[in-house]
Amino acid sequence: MKKAIVLLSGGLDSAAVLYLAKKEGFSCSCLIFDYGQRHKREIESARRIAASAGCRAKVLKIPFPREGSSLLGKQREVPLTRKGKGDIPSTYVPARNIIFLSLALSYAEASGAGTIFIGAHSQDYSGYPDCRPQFYRIFQRLAACGTKSGVEGRGVKIRAPFLNRGKASIIRTGISLGVPFHLSWSCYKGGLRPCGKCESCYFRAKGFKEAGVKDPLDL
């Protein structure tokens, strides 16, 4: 069976991409990252989603510098609104997807997995540089020339199938795949319930509304 590494954050997008990979016949191994985020809720959500899909999961701890983002530690407040449409918000974590994908690439090459799945998308979101199409095009070229499997012509393929899709479209796809969205977590803050005010909560609510579906976390 063809093998894949899936980056699993515990959010809507990564949950949907995991179930999409499974539908396409991949045997999936999930990588979950503990990178000093403000809370561990999303890590627990990722574990539960992986278990629900019957997939193995490994949590990797990475010491990101806390000064780089309002998502790291609790020294800075998570912003509730953005300053401007073109601004990159303080929730950006420096080089996060570069590091995550590099680790996934190492695991994929070592395990013989031919594909890496990531749920990143550039529509209706924060405009992070590492969620833009050109980043994935360049990273794919880097993977092809910077790995043994790549230079031997059997390189690992980086797939971001939701890259040019909006949140509502991803939610509809996830529902059709049976994704357990009730296990997911999007809020930038911890707690028993989503705060409903941060940017991530805003885009989640907007996506479910546009999809015409009730958010299972909106109890």
N, C-alpha and C positions, 0 to 999 in steps of 0.2 A: 504493500500500500504506500502511496506517496505521502511524504511527511512534511509537516509545516511547523514553524515556530510562530506563535501568535502573541503579540504584545497585548496584555490584558490589564486595563487600568481599573475596572469595576464600573466604568461609565456606560452609557447607552451605545456609543459607537463601537467600542472594542468588544462589547458583548455581541452586538450584531455581526461584526466581522468574524468572530469565532464561530458562530452558528453558520455563517455563509461558507466558511472554509470547510466545516464538517459536511455541509450539504454537497459541496463539490468533491467529496470523497477523500479529504485529507485526514490523516492521523495527526492530531494537533497536540503539541506541547506548549503550555502557556508560560510566559515570563511575566511576573508581577514585580514591580519595583517599589521598594521602600527607600525613598530618597529624601526623607526628612520633611515630608508634607505635614501640614498643620494637624492632621488627624489620621488615624489608622482605619477609619470607617471604609474608605475606598479599597484598602487592601483586603479587608474582610469580605467586602462585596465581590471583589475579583476572585477570591478563593471559592466563594459559594457559587459563582457563575461557572467557574471551571469544573467544579464538582458536579453541577447540574448537567453539564455537557459531557460528563464522563471523561474528562481530560486531565492529564497530569499537569501540575502547576509547581513552579519554583519561584520563591521570593528572593530577589537579589537586593541587598542593601548597598546603597551608594551614598557616600558623604558629600552631597552637593554643598557649596558654600551658602550659608543662610542669608548672607547679605544680598544675594542676587535676585530675590523674588519675594513678594508678599505671601506666596504659598508656602514658603519655607520657614518653619518656626512660627513664633507668634509675636515677633517684635514689631511687625508692621501690620496695619489693618488691611484687610481685603477690600478693594474698592467696590462700591455698589454701582457706580456708573463710570462710563469711559469719558475721557476728556475730549476726544474727537474721533471721528470715523477712521482717520489714518493712523492714529496713535497706537503703539503697541503697549498694552496695559502692564501694570506692575506684577500681574499674575504670570507673566512670561518667566519661564525658568531657563536661564542661560544654557544653550546647547543641549537641552534635554533630549530631544529626539535624535540628535546626532549620537549621543552616548547610548541611548536605548537601542537604536538600530545597530550600532557597532557591536554591542554585546549580543544582540540577537543574531547578528551575522556570524559571530564566533561560535555560538551554540549551534547554529544551523550547519555550518561547515563541519564542525566536530561530530555532529550526530548524523550527518548525511541527509538533512532536510533540504529540499530544493527550493522552498518558498518561505518568505516571511510575510505575515499579514499584520497590517497596522490599520487602526480605525480612523486615522486622521482625515479631516475634511476642512476645506477652506471656505465653504459657504456659511453664511450666517454665524460666523464665529469671531474669535478675537484677533485675527490677522497675525498670528504668530508666524515668524519667518520659517520655522520648521514644520509648518502645516500648509505650505504653499507648493503648487505643482513643480516649480523649477527645482526646489530642494530635492524632491524625490527623483527627478530625472538625473540630477547630478550625483546623488548618492548611489543610484543604480550603476552609473558609470564607474564610480569609485570602487564599488564592490566588485565590479568585473575586472578591474585592473589591479586591485590591491589584495586579492586572495588567491590561493593556490587553485581552488576550484574554478575561479573566474578566468585565470590565464590559461587553464587547461580546457576551456570551452564548456564547462559544465557549472557555471556560476549560479549562485543563489539569486532567485528572483524576488524583488521587493514589490509587494502588492498593497496598494492603498485604494481599494475599490470604491470607497465613498468620497474620494478626494474632491470631486466636483459636484457633489450632491448636498442638498440642504438637510437639516435635521429632521424635518417632517418626512422626507423621502426615506431616510435611514430608519426611522421609527416604523413606517409602513412595511419596509422590507423585513425588519426584525420581527414584527407581528406575524408576517407570513411564514417566517422560519421557526416560530415558536420560542422566541427569545424570552427568558424570564425577566422582563424588565422590572418586576417587583423586587428583584435582588440587586438591581443596579443602584449606583449612587453618583450624583452629579455635583452636589453642593460643595463649594470651596471650604465651607466650615463643617466642623464635626457636629455631633449632637444626635438626638433621637429622631429629629425631623429636619428636613431641608429648611434652610433659612428663608427661601423664597425671595431673597433680595439681591443676592450676588449675581454676577453676569452669567455664570454657569446655570444657575436656577432659572434666570430669565430666558435663556435660549432653550432650555429643556421645556419649560412651560409653553413657550412659543411653538416649539416643534410639535408637541402633543396637540395643542389647539389646532394648528394647521393640518395635522394628520386626521383630525376629527376623532381622536381617541382620548379617553381619560387616563391620566397618569396614575399608575397603581400606587405611587407614593403620595398622591394627593388625597389623603384620607379625611 
